[in-house]
């Protein structure tokens, strides 16, 4: 795997790459948070449903 080397003339290209990377990381974070919320919501509903049935 090659290391990314910054060169004096690559300032603009490096900035664009950093911006794309930051955007991709934010999108990934939002997606993972949404998945975690969906999993939590599903687990809570199932837990309440089972607890109510077993208590009756």
C-alpha distance matrix in Angstrom:
0.0 3.8 6.6 9.5 12.3 15.8 18.3 22.1 22.6 20.0 22.2 23.3 20.1 18.4 21.5 21.4 17.8 18.8 21.9 20.3 18.0 21.2 23.1 20.8 20.8 24.6 25.0 23.1 25.3 28.4 27.6 27.1 30.2 32.2 31.1 32.1 35.4 36.1 35.5 37.8 40.4 40.5 40.8 43.5 45.6 45.4 46.4 49.3 50.5 50.5 52.1 54.9 55.7 55.9 58.1 60.7
3.8 0.0 3.8 6.4 8.8 12.4 14.6 18.4 19.0 16.6 19.0 20.4 17.3 15.7 19.0 19.2 15.9 17.1 20.4 19.2 17.3 20.4 22.6 20.8 21.0 24.7 25.4 24.0 26.0 29.1 28.8 28.4 31.4 33.4 32.7 33.8 36.9 37.8 37.5 39.6 42.2 42.5 42.9 45.5 47.6 47.7 48.6 51.4 52.7 52.9 54.4 57.1 58.2 58.4 60.4 63.1
6.6 3.8 0.0 3.8 6.1 9.6 12.4 16.0 17.1 14.7 16.6 18.4 15.7 13.5 16.7 17.6 14.4 14.9 18.5 17.9 15.8 18.5 21.2 19.8 19.6 23.1 24.4 23.1 24.8 28.0 28.1 27.7 30.3 32.7 32.3 33.1 36.1 37.3 37.1 38.9 41.6 42.2 42.5 44.8 47.1 47.4 48.2 50.9 52.4 52.7 54.0 56.7 57.9 58.1 60.0 62.7
9.5 6.4 3.8 0.0 3.8 6.5 9.6 13.1 13.9 11.1 12.9 14.7 12.0 9.8 13.1 14.0 11.1 11.8 15.4 15.1 13.4 16.1 18.8 17.9 18.0 21.4 22.8 22.0 23.7 26.7 27.1 27.1 29.5 31.8 31.8 32.7 35.5 36.8 37.0 38.7 41.2 42.1 42.6 44.7 46.9 47.5 48.4 50.9 52.4 53.0 54.2 56.8 58.2 58.6 60.3 63.0
12.3 8.8 6.1 3.8 0.0 3.8 6.4 10.0 11.4 9.4 11.4 13.9 11.9 9.8 13.2 14.9 12.6 13.2 16.8 17.2 15.9 18.3 21.1 20.8 20.9 23.9 25.6 25.2 26.6 29.5 30.2 30.3 32.5 34.8 35.1 35.9 38.5 40.1 40.3 41.9 44.3 45.4 45.9 47.9 50.2 50.9 51.6 54.0 55.7 56.4 57.5 60.0 61.5 61.9 63.5 66.2
15.8 12.4 9.6 6.5 3.8 0.0 3.8 6.7 8.4 6.5 7.9 10.9 9.7 7.5 10.7 12.9 11.5 11.9 15.3 16.4 15.6 17.5 20.3 20.6 20.9 23.5 25.4 25.5 26.7 29.4 30.5 30.8 32.8 35.0 35.7 36.5 38.9 40.6 41.1 42.5 44.8 46.1 46.8 48.5 50.8 51.7 52.5 54.7 56.5 57.3 58.3 60.7 62.4 62.9 64.4 67.0
18.3 14.6 12.4 9.6 6.4 3.8 0.0 3.8 5.5 5.3 7.5 10.7 10.1 9.0 12.1 14.3 13.6 14.5 17.5 18.7 18.5 20.4 22.9 23.5 24.0 26.5 28.3 28.7 30.0 32.5 33.6 34.2 36.1 38.2 39.0 40.0 42.2 43.8 44.5 46.0 48.1 49.5 50.3 52.0 54.2 55.2 56.0 58.2 59.9 60.8 61.9 64.2 65.9 66.5 67.9 70.6
22.1 18.4 16.0 13.1 10.0 6.7 3.8 0.0 3.8 5.7 6.6 10.0 10.7 10.1 12.3 14.8 15.1 15.7 18.3 20.0 20.3 21.7 24.1 25.2 25.8 27.9 29.9 30.6 31.7 34.0 35.4 36.2 37.8 39.9 41.0 41.9 43.9 45.7 46.6 47.9 49.9 51.5 52.3 53.9 56.0 57.2 58.1 60.0 61.9 63.0 63.9 66.1 67.9 68.6 69.9 72.5
22.6 19.0 17.1 13.9 11.4 8.4 5.5 3.8 0.0 3.8 5.8 7.9 8.6 9.4 11.6 13.3 14.0 15.4 17.5 18.9 19.8 21.4 23.3 24.5 25.6 27.6 29.2 30.2 31.7 33.6 34.9 36.0 37.7 39.6 40.7 42.0 43.8 45.4 46.5 48.0 49.8 51.3 52.4 54.0 55.9 57.2 58.2 60.2 61.8 63.0 64.1 66.2 68.0 68.8 70.2 72.7
20.0 16.6 14.7 11.1 9.4 6.5 5.3 5.7 3.8 0.0 3.8 5.7 5.2 5.7 8.4 9.9 10.3 11.8 14.0 15.2 16.0 17.8 19.7 20.7 21.9 23.9 25.5 26.4 27.9 30.0 31.2 32.3 34.0 35.8 36.9 38.2 40.1 41.6 42.7 44.2 46.1 47.5 48.6 50.3 52.2 53.4 54.5 56.4 58.0 59.3 60.4 62.5 64.2 65.1 66.5 68.9
22.2 19.0 16.6 12.9 11.4 7.9 7.5 6.6 5.8 3.8 0.0 3.8 5.6 5.2 6.1 8.7 9.9 10.4 12.2 14.3 15.2 16.3 18.3 19.9 20.8 22.4 24.3 25.6 26.7 28.6 30.2 31.3 32.7 34.6 36.0 37.1 38.8 40.5 41.8 43.0 44.8 46.5 47.6 49.0 51.0 52.4 53.4 55.2 56.9 58.3 59.2 61.2 63.1 64.1 65.3 67.7
23.3 20.4 18.4 14.7 13.9 10.9 10.7 10.0 7.9 5.7 3.8 0.0 3.8 5.4 5.1 6.2 8.6 9.8 10.5 12.4 14.2 15.2 16.5 18.4 19.9 21.1 22.6 24.3 25.7 27.1 28.7 30.2 31.6 33.1 34.7 36.1 37.6 39.1 40.7 42.0 43.5 45.2 46.6 47.9 49.6 51.2 52.4 54.0 55.6 57.2 58.3 60.1 61.9 63.1 64.3 66.6
20.1 17.3 15.7 12.0 11.9 9.7 10.1 10.7 8.6 5.2 5.6 3.8 0.0 3.8 5.4 5.1 6.2 8.6 9.9 10.6 12.2 14.2 15.4 16.5 18.3 20.0 21.1 22.5 24.3 25.9 27.0 28.5 30.3 31.7 32.9 34.5 36.2 37.5 38.9 40.5 42.1 43.5 44.9 46.5 48.2 49.5 50.8 52.6 54.1 55.5 56.8 58.7 60.3 61.4 62.9 65.1
18.4 15.7 13.5 9.8 9.8 7.5 9.0 10.1 9.4 5.7 5.2 5.4 3.8 0.0 3.8 5.4 5.1 6.1 8.5 9.9 10.4 12.1 14.2 15.2 16.2 18.2 19.9 20.8 22.3 24.3 25.6 26.7 28.3 30.2 31.3 32.6 34.4 36.0 37.1 38.6 40.4 41.9 43.0 44.6 46.5 47.8 48.9 50.8 52.4 53.7 54.8 56.8 58.6 59.5 60.9 63.3
21.5 19.0 16.7 13.1 13.2 10.7 12.1 12.3 11.6 8.4 6.1 5.1 5.4 3.8 0.0 3.8 5.4 5.0 6.1 8.6 9.8 10.4 12.2 14.2 15.2 16.4 18.3 19.8 20.9 22.5 24.3 25.6 26.9 28.6 30.2 31.4 32.9 34.6 36.0 37.2 38.9 40.6 41.9 43.2 45.0 46.6 47.6 49.3 51.0 52.5 53.5 55.4 57.3 58.3 59.5 61.9
21.4 19.2 17.6 14.0 14.9 12.9 14.3 14.8 13.3 9.9 8.7 6.2 5.1 5.4 3.8 0.0 3.8 5.4 5.1 6.2 8.6 9.8 10.6 12.3 14.2 15.4 16.5 18.3 19.9 21.2 22.6 24.3 25.8 27.1 28.6 30.3 31.7 33.1 34.7 36.2 37.6 39.1 40.7 42.1 43.7 45.2 46.5 48.2 49.7 51.2 52.5 54.2 56.0 57.2 58.5 60.7
17.8 15.9 14.4 11.1 12.6 11.5 13.6 15.1 14.0 10.3 9.9 8.6 6.2 5.1 5.4 3.8 0.0 3.8 5.4 5.1 6.1 8.5 9.9 10.5 12.2 14.2 15.3 16.4 18.2 20.0 21.0 22.4 24.3 25.8 26.8 28.4 30.2 31.5 32.8 34.4 36.1 37.4 38.8 40.5 42.2 43.4 44.7 46.6 48.0 49.4 50.7 52.6 54.2 55.3 56.8 59.1
18.8 17.1 14.9 11.8 13.2 11.9 14.5 15.7 15.4 11.8 10.4 9.8 8.6 6.1 5.0 5.4 3.8 0.0 3.8 5.5 5.0 6.0 8.5 9.8 10.4 12.2 14.2 15.2 16.3 18.3 19.8 20.9 22.4 24.3 25.6 26.7 28.5 30.2 31.4 32.7 34.4 36.1 37.2 38.6 40.6 42.0 43.0 44.8 46.5 47.9 48.9 50.9 52.7 53.7 54.9 57.3
21.9 20.4 18.5 15.4 16.8 15.3 17.5 18.3 17.5 14.0 12.2 10.5 9.9 8.5 6.1 5.1 5.4 3.8 0.0 3.8 5.4 5.1 6.2 8.6 9.9 10.6 12.3 14.2 15.3 16.6 18.3 19.9 21.1 22.6 24.4 25.7 27.0 28.7 30.3 31.5 33.0 34.7 36.2 37.4 39.1 40.8 42.0 43.5 45.2 46.8 47.8 49.6 51.5 52.7 53.9 56.1
20.3 19.2 17.9 15.1 17.2 16.4 18.7 20.0 18.9 15.2 14.3 12.4 10.6 9.9 8.6 6.2 5.1 5.5 3.8 0.0 3.8 5.5 5.1 6.1 8.6 9.9 10.6 12.2 14.2 15.4 16.5 18.3 20.0 21.2 22.5 24.3 25.8 27.0 28.6 30.2 31.6 33.0 34.6 36.2 37.7 39.1 40.5 42.2 43.6 45.2 46.5 48.2 49.9 51.2 52.6 54.7
18.0 17.3 15.8 13.4 15.9 15.6 18.5 20.3 19.8 16.0 15.2 14.2 12.2 10.4 9.8 8.6 6.1 5.0 5.4 3.8 0.0 3.8 5.4 5.1 6.1 8.6 9.9 10.5 12.2 14.3 15.2 16.3 18.3 19.9 21.0 22.4 24.3 25.7 26.8 28.4 30.2 31.5 32.8 34.4 36.2 37.5 38.7 40.6 42.1 43.4 44.6 46.6 48.3 49.3 50.7 53.0
21.2 20.4 18.5 16.1 18.3 17.5 20.4 21.7 21.4 17.8 16.3 15.2 14.2 12.1 10.4 9.8 8.5 6.0 5.1 5.5 3.8 0.0 3.8 5.5 5.1 6.2 8.6 9.8 10.5 12.4 14.2 15.3 16.5 18.4 19.9 21.0 22.5 24.3 25.7 26.8 28.5 30.3 31.5 32.8 34.7 36.2 37.2 38.9 40.7 42.1 43.1 45.0 46.9 47.9 49.1 51.5
23.1 22.6 21.2 18.8 21.1 20.3 22.9 24.1 23.3 19.7 18.3 16.5 15.4 14.2 12.2 10.6 9.9 8.5 6.2 5.1 5.4 3.8 0.0 3.8 5.4 5.1 6.2 8.6 9.9 10.6 12.3 14.2 15.4 16.6 18.4 20.0 21.2 22.6 24.4 25.8 27.0 28.7 30.3 31.6 33.2 34.8 36.1 37.7 39.2 40.9 42.0 43.7 45.5 46.8 48.1 50.2
20.8 20.8 19.8 17.9 20.8 20.6 23.5 25.2 24.5 20.7 19.9 18.4 16.5 15.2 14.2 12.3 10.5 9.8 8.6 6.1 5.1 5.5 3.8 0.0 3.8 5.5 5.1 6.1 8.6 9.9 10.5 12.2 14.2 15.3 16.4 18.3 20.0 21.1 22.5 24.3 25.7 27.0 28.5 30.2 31.7 33.1 34.5 36.3 37.6 39.1 40.5 42.3 43.9 45.1 46.6 48.7
20.8 21.0 19.6 18.0 20.9 20.9 24.0 25.8 25.6 21.9 20.8 19.9 18.3 16.2 15.2 14.2 12.2 10.4 9.9 8.6 6.1 5.1 5.4 3.8 0.0 3.8 5.4 5.1 6.1 8.7 9.8 10.5 12.2 14.2 15.2 16.3 18.3 19.9 21.0 22.4 24.2 25.7 26.8 28.4 30.3 31.6 32.7 34.5 36.2 37.5 38.6 40.6 42.3 43.3 44.7 47.0
24.6 24.7 23.1 21.4 23.9 23.5 26.5 27.9 27.6 23.9 22.4 21.1 20.0 18.2 16.4 15.4 14.2 12.2 10.6 9.9 8.6 6.2 5.1 5.5 3.8 0.0 3.8 5.4 5.0 6.2 8.6 9.9 10.5 12.3 14.2 15.3 16.5 18.3 20.0 21.0 22.5 24.4 25.7 26.8 28.6 30.4 31.4 32.9 34.7 36.3 37.3 39.0 40.9 42.1 43.3 45.5
25.0 25.4 24.4 22.8 25.6 25.4 28.3 29.9 29.2 25.5 24.3 22.6 21.1 19.9 18.3 16.5 15.3 14.2 12.3 10.6 9.9 8.6 6.2 5.1 5.4 3.8 0.0 3.8 5.4 5.2 6.1 8.6 9.9 10.6 12.3 14.3 15.4 16.5 18.4 20.0 21.1 22.6 24.4 25.8 27.2 28.8 30.3 31.8 33.2 34.9 36.2 37.8 39.5 40.9 42.2 44.3
23.1 24.0 23.1 22.0 25.2 25.5 28.7 30.6 30.2 26.4 25.6 24.3 22.5 20.8 19.8 18.3 16.4 15.2 14.2 12.2 10.5 9.8 8.6 6.1 5.1 5.4 3.8 0.0 3.8 5.5 5.1 6.1 8.5 9.9 10.5 12.2 14.2 15.3 16.4 18.2 19.9 21.1 22.5 24.2 25.9 27.1 28.4 30.3 31.7 33.0 34.4 36.3 37.9 39.0 40.5 42.7
25.3 26.0 24.8 23.7 26.6 26.7 30.0 31.7 31.7 27.9 26.7 25.7 24.3 22.3 20.9 19.9 18.2 16.3 15.3 14.2 12.2 10.5 9.9 8.6 6.1 5.0 5.4 3.8 0.0 3.8 5.4 5.2 6.1 8.6 9.9 10.5 12.2 14.2 15.3 16.4 18.2 20.0 21.0 22.4 24.3 25.8 26.8 28.5 30.3 31.6 32.6 34.6 36.4 37.5 38.7 41.1
28.4 29.1 28.0 26.7 29.5 29.4 32.5 34.0 33.6 30.0 28.6 27.1 25.9 24.3 22.5 21.2 20.0 18.3 16.6 15.4 14.3 12.4 10.6 9.9 8.7 6.2 5.2 5.5 3.8 0.0 3.8 5.5 5.1 6.2 8.6 9.9 10.5 12.3 14.3 15.3 16.4 18.4 20.0 21.0 22.6 24.4 25.7 27.0 28.6 30.4 31.5 33.0 35.0 36.3 37.5 39.6
27.6 28.8 28.1 27.1 30.2 30.5 33.6 35.4 34.9 31.2 30.2 28.7 27.0 25.6 24.3 22.6 21.0 19.8 18.3 16.5 15.2 14.2 12.3 10.5 9.8 8.6 6.1 5.1 5.4 3.8 0.0 3.8 5.5 5.1 6.2 8.7 9.9 10.6 12.4 14.3 15.4 16.6 18.4 20.0 21.3 22.7 24.3 26.0 27.2 28.8 30.3 31.9 33.5 34.9 36.4 38.4
27.1 28.4 27.7 27.1 30.3 30.8 34.2 36.2 36.0 32.3 31.3 30.2 28.5 26.7 25.6 24.3 22.4 20.9 19.9 18.3 16.3 15.3 14.2 12.2 10.5 9.9 8.6 6.1 5.2 5.5 3.8 0.0 3.8 5.4 5.0 6.1 8.6 9.8 10.5 12.2 14.1 15.3 16.4 18.2 20.0 21.1 22.4 24.4 25.8 27.0 28.4 30.3 31.9 33.0 34.5 36.7
30.2 31.4 30.3 29.5 32.5 32.8 36.1 37.8 37.7 34.0 32.7 31.6 30.3 28.3 26.9 25.8 24.3 22.4 21.1 20.0 18.3 16.5 15.4 14.2 12.2 10.5 9.9 8.5 6.1 5.1 5.5 3.8 0.0 3.8 5.4 5.0 6.1 8.6 9.8 10.4 12.2 14.2 15.3 16.3 18.3 20.0 20.9 22.5 24.3 25.8 26.7 28.5 30.5 31.6 32.7 35.0
32.2 33.4 32.7 31.8 34.8 35.0 38.2 39.9 39.6 35.8 34.6 33.1 31.7 30.2 28.6 27.1 25.8 24.3 22.6 21.2 19.9 18.4 16.6 15.3 14.2 12.3 10.6 9.9 8.6 6.2 5.1 5.4 3.8 0.0 3.8 5.4 5.1 6.1 8.6 9.9 10.5 12.3 14.2 15.3 16.6 18.4 19.9 21.2 22.6 24.5 25.7 27.2 29.0 30.5 31.7 33.7
31.1 32.7 32.3 31.8 35.1 35.7 39.0 41.0 40.7 36.9 36.0 34.7 32.9 31.3 30.2 28.6 26.8 25.6 24.4 22.5 21.0 19.9 18.4 16.4 15.2 14.2 12.3 10.5 9.9 8.6 6.2 5.0 5.4 3.8 0.0 3.8 5.5 5.1 6.2 8.6 9.9 10.6 12.3 14.2 15.5 16.6 18.3 20.2 21.3 22.7 24.3 26.0 27.5 28.7 30.4 32.4
32.1 33.8 33.1 32.7 35.9 36.5 40.0 41.9 42.0 38.2 37.1 36.1 34.5 32.6 31.4 30.3 28.4 26.7 25.7 24.3 22.4 21.0 20.0 18.3 16.3 15.3 14.3 12.2 10.5 9.9 8.7 6.1 5.0 5.4 3.8 0.0 3.8 5.4 5.1 6.1 8.6 9.9 10.5 12.2 14.3 15.4 16.3 18.3 20.0 21.2 22.3 24.3 26.0 27.0 28.4 30.7
35.4 36.9 36.1 35.5 38.5 38.9 42.2 43.9 43.8 40.1 38.8 37.6 36.2 34.4 32.9 31.7 30.2 28.5 27.0 25.8 24.3 22.5 21.2 20.0 18.3 16.5 15.4 14.2 12.2 10.5 9.9 8.6 6.1 5.1 5.5 3.8 0.0 3.8 5.4 5.1 6.1 8.5 9.9 10.5 12.2 14.2 15.2 16.5 18.2 20.0 21.0 22.5 24.5 25.9 26.9 29.1
36.1 37.8 37.3 36.8 40.1 40.6 43.8 45.7 45.4 41.6 40.5 39.1 37.5 36.0 34.6 33.1 31.5 30.2 28.7 27.0 25.7 24.3 22.6 21.1 19.9 18.3 16.5 15.3 14.2 12.3 10.6 9.8 8.6 6.1 5.1 5.4 3.8 0.0 3.8 5.5 5.1 6.2 8.6 10.0 10.7 12.4 14.2 15.6 16.6 18.5 20.1 21.4 23.0 24.6 26.1 27.9
35.5 37.5 37.1 37.0 40.3 41.1 44.5 46.6 46.5 42.7 41.8 40.7 38.9 37.1 36.0 34.7 32.8 31.4 30.3 28.6 26.8 25.7 24.4 22.5 21.0 20.0 18.4 16.4 15.3 14.3 12.4 10.5 9.8 8.6 6.2 5.1 5.4 3.8 0.0 3.8 5.5 5.2 6.1 8.6 10.1 10.7 12.2 14.4 15.5 16.6 18.2 20.2 21.5 22.6 24.3 26.4
37.8 39.6 38.9 38.7 41.9 42.5 46.0 47.9 48.0 44.2 43.0 42.0 40.5 38.6 37.2 36.2 34.4 32.7 31.5 30.2 28.4 26.8 25.8 24.3 22.4 21.0 20.0 18.2 16.4 15.3 14.3 12.2 10.4 9.9 8.6 6.1 5.1 5.5 3.8 0.0 3.8 5.4 5.1 6.1 8.6 9.9 10.4 12.2 14.1 15.4 16.3 18.3 20.2 21.2 22.4 24.7
40.4 42.2 41.6 41.2 44.3 44.8 48.1 49.9 49.8 46.1 44.8 43.5 42.1 40.4 38.9 37.6 36.1 34.4 33.0 31.6 30.2 28.5 27.0 25.7 24.2 22.5 21.1 19.9 18.2 16.4 15.4 14.1 12.2 10.5 9.9 8.6 6.1 5.1 5.5 3.8 0.0 3.8 5.5 5.2 6.2 8.6 9.9 10.8 12.3 14.4 15.5 16.7 18.6 20.3 21.3 23.2
40.5 42.5 42.2 42.1 45.4 46.1 49.5 51.5 51.3 47.5 46.5 45.2 43.5 41.9 40.6 39.1 37.4 36.1 34.7 33.0 31.5 30.3 28.7 27.0 25.7 24.4 22.6 21.1 20.0 18.4 16.6 15.3 14.2 12.3 10.6 9.9 8.5 6.2 5.2 5.4 3.8 0.0 3.8 5.5 5.3 6.2 8.6 10.2 10.7 12.4 14.3 15.7 16.9 18.5 20.2 22.0
40.8 42.9 42.5 42.6 45.9 46.8 50.3 52.3 52.4 48.6 47.6 46.6 44.9 43.0 41.9 40.7 38.8 37.2 36.2 34.6 32.8 31.5 30.3 28.5 26.8 25.7 24.4 22.5 21.0 20.0 18.4 16.4 15.3 14.2 12.3 10.5 9.9 8.6 6.1 5.1 5.5 3.8 0.0 3.8 5.5 5.2 6.1 8.7 9.9 10.7 12.1 14.3 15.6 16.5 18.2 20.5
43.5 45.5 44.8 44.7 47.9 48.5 52.0 53.9 54.0 50.3 49.0 47.9 46.5 44.6 43.2 42.1 40.5 38.6 37.4 36.2 34.4 32.8 31.6 30.2 28.4 26.8 25.8 24.2 22.4 21.0 20.0 18.2 16.3 15.3 14.2 12.2 10.5 10.0 8.6 6.1 5.2 5.5 3.8 0.0 3.8 5.4 5.1 6.2 8.5 10.0 10.5 12.2 14.4 15.5 16.5 18.7
45.6 47.6 47.1 46.9 50.2 50.8 54.2 56.0 55.9 52.2 51.0 49.6 48.2 46.5 45.0 43.7 42.2 40.6 39.1 37.7 36.2 34.7 33.2 31.7 30.3 28.6 27.2 25.9 24.3 22.6 21.3 20.0 18.3 16.6 15.5 14.3 12.2 10.7 10.1 8.6 6.2 5.3 5.5 3.8 0.0 3.8 5.4 5.3 6.1 8.7 10.0 10.8 12.5 14.5 15.6 17.2
45.4 47.7 47.4 47.5 50.9 51.7 55.2 57.2 57.2 53.4 52.4 51.2 49.5 47.8 46.6 45.2 43.4 42.0 40.8 39.1 37.5 36.2 34.8 33.1 31.6 30.4 28.8 27.1 25.8 24.4 22.7 21.1 20.0 18.4 16.6 15.4 14.2 12.4 10.7 9.9 8.6 6.2 5.2 5.4 3.8 0.0 3.8 5.5 5.1 6.2 8.5 10.0 10.9 12.4 14.3 16.0
46.4 48.6 48.2 48.4 51.6 52.5 56.0 58.1 58.2 54.5 53.4 52.4 50.8 48.9 47.6 46.5 44.7 43.0 42.0 40.5 38.7 37.2 36.1 34.5 32.7 31.4 30.3 28.4 26.8 25.7 24.3 22.4 20.9 19.9 18.3 16.3 15.2 14.2 12.2 10.4 9.9 8.6 6.1 5.1 5.4 3.8 0.0 3.8 5.4 5.3 6.0 8.6 10.1 10.7 12.2 14.6
49.3 51.4 50.9 50.9 54.0 54.7 58.2 60.0 60.2 56.4 55.2 54.0 52.6 50.8 49.3 48.2 46.6 44.8 43.5 42.2 40.6 38.9 37.7 36.3 34.5 32.9 31.8 30.3 28.5 27.0 26.0 24.4 22.5 21.2 20.2 18.3 16.5 15.6 14.4 12.2 10.8 10.2 8.7 6.2 5.3 5.5 3.8 0.0 3.8 5.5 5.1 6.1 8.6 10.1 10.6 12.6
50.5 52.7 52.4 52.4 55.7 56.5 59.9 61.9 61.8 58.0 56.9 55.6 54.1 52.4 51.0 49.7 48.0 46.5 45.2 43.6 42.1 40.7 39.2 37.6 36.2 34.7 33.2 31.7 30.3 28.6 27.2 25.8 24.3 22.6 21.3 20.0 18.2 16.6 15.5 14.1 12.3 10.7 9.9 8.5 6.1 5.1 5.4 3.8 0.0 3.8 5.6 5.4 6.4 8.8 10.3 11.4
50.5 52.9 52.7 53.0 56.4 57.3 60.8 63.0 63.0 59.3 58.3 57.2 55.5 53.7 52.5 51.2 49.4 47.9 46.8 45.2 43.4 42.1 40.9 39.1 37.5 36.3 34.9 33.0 31.6 30.4 28.8 27.0 25.8 24.5 22.7 21.2 20.0 18.5 16.6 15.4 14.4 12.4 10.7 10.0 8.7 6.2 5.3 5.5 3.8 0.0 3.8 5.5 5.3 6.2 8.6 10.3
52.1 54.4 54.0 54.2 57.5 58.3 61.9 63.9 64.1 60.4 59.2 58.3 56.8 54.8 53.5 52.5 50.7 48.9 47.8 46.5 44.6 43.1 42.0 40.5 38.6 37.3 36.2 34.4 32.6 31.5 30.3 28.4 26.7 25.7 24.3 22.3 21.0 20.1 18.2 16.3 15.5 14.3 12.1 10.5 10.0 8.5 6.0 5.1 5.6 3.8 0.0 3.8 5.5 5.3 6.1 8.8
54.9 57.1 56.7 56.8 60.0 60.7 64.2 66.1 66.2 62.5 61.2 60.1 58.7 56.8 55.4 54.2 52.6 50.9 49.6 48.2 46.6 45.0 43.7 42.3 40.6 39.0 37.8 36.3 34.6 33.0 31.9 30.3 28.5 27.2 26.0 24.3 22.5 21.4 20.2 18.3 16.7 15.7 14.3 12.2 10.8 10.0 8.6 6.1 5.4 5.5 3.8 0.0 3.8 5.6 5.3 6.5
55.7 58.2 57.9 58.2 61.5 62.4 65.9 67.9 68.0 64.2 63.1 61.9 60.3 58.6 57.3 56.0 54.2 52.7 51.5 49.9 48.3 46.9 45.5 43.9 42.3 40.9 39.5 37.9 36.4 35.0 33.5 31.9 30.5 29.0 27.5 26.0 24.5 23.0 21.5 20.2 18.6 16.9 15.6 14.4 12.5 10.9 10.1 8.6 6.4 5.3 5.5 3.8 0.0 3.8 5.5 5.5
55.9 58.4 58.1 58.6 61.9 62.9 66.5 68.6 68.8 65.1 64.1 63.1 61.4 59.5 58.3 57.2 55.3 53.7 52.7 51.2 49.3 47.9 46.8 45.1 43.3 42.1 40.9 39.0 37.5 36.3 34.9 33.0 31.6 30.5 28.7 27.0 25.9 24.6 22.6 21.2 20.3 18.5 16.5 15.5 14.5 12.4 10.7 10.1 8.8 6.2 5.3 5.6 3.8 0.0 3.8 5.6
58.1 60.4 60.0 60.3 63.5 64.4 67.9 69.9 70.2 66.5 65.3 64.3 62.9 60.9 59.5 58.5 56.8 54.9 53.9 52.6 50.7 49.1 48.1 46.6 44.7 43.3 42.2 40.5 38.7 37.5 36.4 34.5 32.7 31.7 30.4 28.4 26.9 26.1 24.3 22.4 21.3 20.2 18.2 16.5 15.6 14.3 12.2 10.6 10.3 8.6 6.1 5.3 5.5 3.8 0.0 3.8
60.7 63.1 62.7 63.0 66.2 67.0 70.6 72.5 72.7 68.9 67.7 66.6 65.1 63.3 61.9 60.7 59.1 57.3 56.1 54.7 53.0 51.5 50.2 48.7 47.0 45.5 44.3 42.7 41.1 39.6 38.4 36.7 35.0 33.7 32.4 30.7 29.1 27.9 26.4 24.7 23.2 22.0 20.5 18.7 17.2 16.0 14.6 12.6 11.4 10.3 8.8 6.5 5.5 5.6 3.8 0.0
